[in-house]
Every structure is written in C-alpha cells, then in structure tokens.
C-alpha cells in the first residue's frame, strides 16, 4: 500500500480523499440508476464499500501518519457519517428516495453511520498502527578498548616477495 509519511496533513488527506471518492462514486451511480436501469449490482457492491470506507481510510491514515495515528484514524468516522447524511439530503433534493439505515430521518442516519464508522475506524486504525510500525533500531554503545599497557609483546610481520615460484591458481 502506501509507505509511511512524515507529514500528518498528507496522511489525513489520503484518508479524506479515499472516503470522498468512494461516496462520490456511489452517489453518482445511485443518481444514474434513477435515470437509467442497469447499475443496481454495482450500486449494491459499492454500498458495501461506502459503508466500510471509514475503516479503509483509517488504515491508510494510521499507516502514513508519524504520530497521533489512532486519533487521526478516528476522524474518518464523523467525516463518513457527514458525507452519508449529506448524500441523503442531496438525494431528497433530487427526488431520489434512499434510506440506508432504516431510519426515516437524517439524525438517525447520521448516528448509525457514526457508530458503525467508529467501529470500522478503530479496526482499520488499529491495523494501520500495527502495520505502520517502523522497526526501531536500538544503537548499543560501543565499549571502548582499554589503552595498551605495554605488557603485550611486539609483533612484526615481514612481507613476502611475490615471485614466479609460488603456485598459480588457474581457472581453465
């Protein structure tokens, strides 16, 4: 997926764009279905994506954020609930009747989307935090060697002259 990032804003924007694009696609397909038949299988499949997109966005946000991972991941739940409720209001303006939650008012829709979005955001954010952990390198201090005390014997190595009498290794 996406690599960890050192910018909280970019990490959050990644999640927000994921939620927004999923809702925009689903909204467009529902409106298109009200005029032209044939999109219903795609709408049902995308409904499952839109209901769980808060978890996906929370995962991406927590994976990329350098700090405050779970807090940033949890912000995807109210954003998803707000977009779902705004979509329902726009559907009503366009004359398209959609009732996802079973409640006939927007407060019930917002509440149910917020609670479910919080649940999937916690799961997605937790997975993103676990997956986004960086391996911490712990540098151990290097022990310094004691200074020579002079009790060690002197060593000297005499170089060997290279000549033709040494055996040669051939790779035939």
N, C-alpha and C positions, 0 to 999 in steps of 0.2 A: 504494500500500500504506500502511503506517503511517509517519507522519513521524518524523524523528529525535527522540530524547528526551534529556533531560539527567540521567536517573536510571538508573544501572546496574541496580538491583534490578528496576525495571519492565521494562527491556529484557530481562533474563534471564527474568522471569516470563512475558513474552509467548512466548518460545520454549518454556519448560517447559509452559505450558498448551496450546500447539499440539501438542506431542508427546503429552501426556497425553490430550487429547481424541481424537486420531486412534487411539491404542491402545485407549482405552475403547470407542470406536465399533466398531472391528474385533473386539475381544473379545466385545462384546455380540452382534454378528452371527454370530460363529462358534458361540457358545453357543446362539443362537436357531436356527441351522441344524441343530444336533444334535437339536432337538426338532421343528422344522417345516421341511419342504423348501421351496426356492424362493429362498433368499438367496445361493446359490453365485455367481452372476455378480457380485453386489455385493461379496461377500467377496473374490473374486479381484481386482477393481478396487481395493478398499480395501487389499488386501495390498500392492499396488504403492505406494500412498500411505504406508502404515505403514513400508515398507522405506526410503522416501526422505524421510520426515518430518523426519529429523535435519537434512537439507540445507535444508529449508524453514524450520525453526525456527532454524537457524544464520543463515540470511539475515535473518530478522526480528530476531534478537538483534543481529547485527552492524550492521544498518541503524539500529537505535534507540539503540545504546549510544554514550555520548560518548567512551569510551576503553576500552582492552583489548578491542577488538572481536573479534579472531580468537580470543583466549583464551576469551572468553565463548561464542563460536560453537562452539568445540571441545567445550565441556561438554555439548552436546546429544548427542554420540555415546555416552558412557557412560550417560547417562540413558535414551536409546532402547534400548541393549543391556540395561540393567537391567529396563526395562519389558517388553521382549520375553521375557526369561528368566522374569520373574515371571508373565507371561501363560501361558507354557508350564507353569510349576509349577501355576498355578490350573487350567489345562486338565486336567492329570493328576489333580488332586483331584476335579474334576467328572466324570472318566471320559471326557473328550473327547481323542482322540489326534491331536495336531497336531505335525508335525515339519517345520519350515520349512527348516532349514539342511541337512538330510540327516544330521546328527549325532544320535545317539540319547542324548546326554547334555546336561545343561544347560551344562557348561563349554564344550563345542564350540559350542553355540548362542550363548552369551554372546560368545565370541571372534569368531565370524563376524559377529555383529551389531555388535560393537565396531569391527572393522576396516572393514566396509562403512560404518558410521555415521561413522567418522572421515574416510573418503574423501568422502562427500557433505557432511559438515560443513565440510571445508576448501573445497570448491567453493562451497557456499552462503554460508559466511562471507566468502570472497573476493569473491563477487558483492555481498554486503551492504556490505562495506567500500568497494568501488568505487562502488556506487550511493549509499551514505550519506555520501560526502564532501561537506562543505559548501564552497561557493565561498569561498575566503579573500579577504577584501578587504584589500588592502595600501594603507594610507594613506601617501602620499608627503608628506614635509614641504613646507609651502608656503614658497616663497622670499619673504623679506621685501624689499620695495622699498627702495632707498636713500633716505635722507632728502633732501628737496629742498635744493638748494644755493643757490637764489636766482638761478641763471643763466637760469631759464625766464622767458619773458615773461608778464606778467599778462594774463589773458583776462577779458573781461567780456561778458555776453550781456544784451541789453536785451529785455525781454518785449514781445511783440506784443499789441496790444489786439485782442480779438475783436469784430468788428462785422458788420453786415449786408452789407458789400461783398465779403466772402470768398465764394467759390463753395461751394455746399452740395451734398452728395452725397445723392442720393435713391435709394431702393430700391423704385421703383414697378414 
